[in-house]
């Protein structure tokens, strides 16, 4: 199901981290992205908003397709294809 959503363009493979659906404290200052199926913290149990926000800032600031591919390769087992 998720693969079809990516192919359709409604979501991406990798996106920002969020603790809850509404959370992304810096969403007004970060570039807009579609919701991702995975994120740099997928599989971690971090609940600290400040850490998550810092990871999102670093993800946006240092974005590269190579880093997205690393997330996809390292965390592909979390995909519900």
N, C-alpha and C positions, 0 to 999 in steps of 0.2 A: 504494500500500500504506500509506504513512504517513498519508495523509488518513483512511483508514478507522480507523486506530489512534486518531487524534485524535477522530473522531466517536464511536468506541466508548468513549472516555474513559480509555484505558490510558496515553496520553501527552498532553502538551500541545504547542502550537506553540512556546512559549518557556519555557526553564527555566534552571537554573544552569549555569555553565561548569564543565567538568571536563577535566583533562589526560588522565586515564585513567578507566575505569569506576568504580574504587574511590575515586578522589580527590574529595573535597569535605571539606577539613580541618575546616571549621566546621559540618559538617552537624548537630551536636548543638545549635548555637546559632542556626541559621537556620531559618526556617519551612519545613516540609516542602512540597515540590512534586513533582509527577510529573515524570518525565524529559521534557525538552523536545527537540523536533526541532531547534530553533535556540536560540542563546544570544547574549548581547551580544558575545561574542568570536568568533562563527562567522566563518570565513574568515581569521582571524588565526593566526599560528604562534607565539603566546606559550606558552612552556614553563615560565615562572617561577611556582611554586606561590603565592608571596606576592602576585603581581599578580592571579592568578586568584582567590585568596581575597578580595582587596580588591574586585574587580569583583563577586563574589557578595554580599559584605556590602552594597555600595552598591546593587546590584540589589534586594535584599530591603528595605533601609531606605527607598529612594526609589521603591518599586514604584508603577506606575500602568499602567492599561490603554493609555494613550497611548504610553508607552515600549515596551510589548509590540508595539503596532501599528507603531511605527517600526522595531523590530527585524525584524518580519515583512515590512514593505515594503522595507527596505534589503537584506535577506538572503534574500529568497524564492527566488533562483536556487539556493540551496544545498538546497532542499527536494527530496526524491525522491518526488514525488507519483505 
